[in-house]
Amino acid sequence: MEEDFDFGKKVSINDSMDAAEQNASNSTKILLLLRGFLGIQQRRAEAYSKLKRVEQSTERGINPKLWGRLVECLIAEGFSDYMASGGELAYQKLCSEITIEFNDCSKKVLEMESLFQSPDYQRLDLAQILRAVQDQEKQKLHLTATIQVLKKAGRPSERLVSHENCKYTKPREHECVHVQEITEASGTEEAEADAEYDNALKEAIKGVQDAVTAINEHLEEVRYEIEALEAD
């Protein structure tokens, strides 16, 4: 009986040691995943820097319609659509890199989210944090694109008039189809259009700021989790 009792104690101790080793192994894997997630967020920040470079290039004369098409495709994660629409060759490489980077970051975060939901990890709390960040990043990208399209278009009252459809009667003289009598009604319509534009731009900017704030709060949660795992 005594030998059986000792054997039972040994089995219990071994089981406890195996469980401890398993927990330590899981903690290490979780730690590596979370560090990898922070690395992905850094890559996203760098991709936004590249996107800013494209925006600055538009200020030097890229067709606003092409820029608008690019950001739409970035949101839809489909650079091939942009290429098919006639994107300018000088910016193809940079735009391709940006889109590929955003897509790859999203793909990797989704993979991490799936791992945290799996039986091997069972960390639904971390999966939810990654999902929240992913949703906010998507909103941030969408609103960033909206802001740039609005800025390129400009306020309705300040937009330049194209004379492509005007009738030229003599050299340096033409019959402008845009000439119209300025009335109180037309002035009111223009003011309303400007107000609508201003509100849309303001809401988009605030939306980006809110998304950034939410993302940073979630990243703080991730950093706290990393510190806790490192302390164990």
C-alpha positions in Angstrom: 0.0 0.0 0.0 2.8 2.4 0.8 4.5 1.8 -2.5 1.2 2.5 -4.3 0.8 5.7 -2.3 4.3 6.8 -3.3 3.6 6.0 -6.9 0.5 8.1 -6.8 2.4 11.0 -5.3 5.0 10.8 -8.1 2.4 10.7 -10.8 0.7 13.8 -9.3 4.0 15.7 -9.1 4.8 14.7 -12.7 1.4 15.9 -13.9 1.9 19.2 -12.1 5.3 19.7 -13.6 3.9 18.9 -17.1 1.1 21.4 -16.6 3.6 24.0 -15.4 5.8 23.4 -18.5 2.8 23.6 -20.8 1.6 26.9 -19.2 5.2 28.3 -19.6 5.2 27.2 -23.2 1.8 28.8 -23.9 2.9 32.0 -22.3 6.0 32.2 -24.4 4.0 31.6 -27.6 1.4 34.3 -26.6 4.3 36.7 -25.8 5.8 36.1 -29.3 2.5 36.6 -31.0 1.8 39.9 -29.2 5.3 41.2 -30.0 4.7 40.2 -33.6 1.4 42.1 -33.5 3.1 45.3 -32.3 5.6 44.8 -35.1 2.7 44.7 -37.6 1.4 47.9 -36.3 4.7 49.5 -36.9 4.6 48.3 -40.5 1.2 49.9 -40.8 2.6 53.2 -39.6 5.3 53.0 -42.2 2.8 52.2 -44.9 0.9 55.3 -43.9 4.1 57.3 -44.4 4.3 56.0 -47.9 0.7 56.9 -48.5 1.5 60.4 -47.4 4.3 60.5 -50.0 1.7 59.6 -52.7 -0.6 62.4 -51.4 2.3 64.9 -51.6 2.9 63.7 -55.2 -0.7 64.5 -56.1 0.0 68.1 -55.1 2.6 68.2 -57.8 0.1 67.4 -60.5 -1.2 63.8 -60.5 -4.8 63.7 -61.8 -7.1 63.8 -58.8 -9.3 61.2 -60.3 -6.4 58.7 -60.4 -5.6 59.5 -56.8 -9.2 59.0 -55.9 -9.2 55.7 -57.7 -6.1 54.6 -55.9 -7.5 55.2 -52.4 -10.7 53.5 -53.3 -8.7 50.4 -54.4 -6.6 50.6 -51.2 -9.8 50.4 -49.2 -11.1 47.5 -51.3 -7.6 46.0 -51.1 -7.4 45.6 -54.9 -4.4 47.3 -56.5 -5.0 45.4 -59.8 -8.2 47.4 -60.3 -6.3 50.7 -60.0 -3.7 49.5 -62.6 -6.5 48.5 -65.0 -8.0 52.0 -64.6 -4.8 53.6 -66.0 -2.7 54.5 -63.0 0.4 56.6 -63.9 3.5 54.5 -64.4 5.7 56.7 -62.2 3.7 55.8 -59.2 2.9 52.1 -59.8 5.7 50.6 -57.8 5.1 52.8 -54.7 1.3 52.3 -54.9 1.7 48.6 -55.3 4.0 48.4 -52.3 1.5 50.3 -50.1 -1.4 48.1 -51.1 0.5 44.9 -50.6 1.7 46.0 -47.2 -1.7 46.9 -46.0 -3.1 43.6 -47.2 -0.3 41.6 -45.7 -0.7 43.3 -42.3 -4.4 42.6 -42.3 -3.9 39.0 -43.2 -1.3 38.4 -40.5 -3.5 40.0 -37.8 -6.4 37.8 -38.8 -4.2 34.8 -38.5 -3.2 35.8 -35.0 -6.8 36.4 -34.0 -7.6 32.9 -35.2 -4.8 31.4 -33.1 -5.9 33.2 -30.0 -9.4 31.8 -30.5 -8.1 28.2 -30.9 -8.1 25.5 -28.2 -4.3 25.7 -28.0 -4.4 29.3 -26.8 -8.0 30.0 -25.5 -7.4 33.7 -25.2 -10.6 35.2 -26.5 -9.8 38.4 -24.7 -6.7 38.9 -26.9 -8.6 37.9 -30.0 -11.2 40.5 -29.3 -8.5 43.2 -28.9 -6.9 42.3 -32.2 -10.4 42.3 -33.9 -11.1 45.8 -32.5 -7.8 47.1 -33.8 -8.4 45.6 -37.2 -11.9 47.2 -37.4 -10.5 50.6 -36.3 -7.6 50.3 -38.8 -10.1 49.7 -41.6 -12.1 52.7 -40.6 -9.0 54.8 -40.3 -7.9 53.9 -43.8 -11.3 54.6 -45.3 -11.6 58.0 -43.6 -8.0 58.9 -44.6 -8.9 58.2 -48.2 -12.0 60.3 -47.8 -10.1 63.2 -46.4 -7.6 63.2 -49.3 -10.3 62.9 -52.0 -12.1 65.9 -50.4 -9.0 67.9 -50.1 -8.1 67.3 -53.8 -11.6 68.3 -54.9 -11.6 71.4 -52.8 -14.5 73.5 -51.5 -17.2 73.9 -54.2 -16.9 77.7 -54.3 -13.1 77.5 -54.8 -12.9 74.9 -57.5 -11.4 75.9 -60.8 -13.7 76.0 -63.8 -12.7 73.9 -66.9 -13.3 75.6 -70.3 -13.1 72.4 -72.4 -16.7 72.7 -73.6 -16.6 76.5 -74.3 -17.0 77.8 -77.8 -14.0 79.7 -79.3 -15.1 82.4 -81.8 -11.8 84.2 -82.2 -8.2 83.7 -81.0 -8.0 84.4 -77.3 -11.8 84.9 -77.2 -14.5 82.4 -76.4 -18.1 82.1 -75.4 -18.0 80.7 -71.9 -20.7 78.3 -71.1 -20.1 78.8 -67.4 -21.2 82.5 -67.4 -24.4 82.8 -65.5 -26.2 85.5 -63.5 -25.3 85.4 -59.9 -28.6 85.4 -57.9 -29.4 85.1 -54.2 -30.6 81.6 -54.8 -27.3 80.5 -56.5 -25.3 82.1 -53.7 -27.3 80.2 -51.1 -26.8 77.0 -53.0 -23.0 77.6 -53.1 -22.9 78.4 -49.4 -24.9 75.2 -48.6 -22.5 73.2 -50.8 -19.5 74.7 -49.0 -21.1 74.0 -45.6 -21.8 70.4 -46.6 -18.2 70.0 -47.8 -16.8 71.5 -44.5 -18.9 69.2 -42.4 -17.9 66.1 -44.4 -14.2 67.0 -44.0 -14.6 67.8 -40.3 -16.4 64.5 -39.6 -13.8 62.5 -41.5 -10.9 64.2 -39.7 -12.6 63.6 -36.3 -13.3 60.0 -37.3 -9.6 59.4 -38.0 -8.7 61.0 -34.7 -11.2 58.8 -32.9 -9.9 55.7 -34.6 -6.3 56.6 -33.7 -7.3 57.1 -30.1 -9.1 53.7 -29.9 -6.2 51.9 -31.6 -3.7 53.4 -29.1 -5.9 52.4 -26.2 -5.9 48.8 -27.5 -2.2 48.8 -28.0 -1.7 49.9 -24.4 -3.7 46.8 -23.4 -1.4 44.6 -25.5 1.7 46.2 -23.9 0.3 45.6 -20.4 -0.3 42.0 -21.3 3.3 41.7 -22.6 4.6 43.2 -19.4 2.5 40.7 -17.3 3.8 37.7 -19.3 7.4 38.9 -19.0 7.0 39.3 -15.3 5.8 35.6 -14.8 
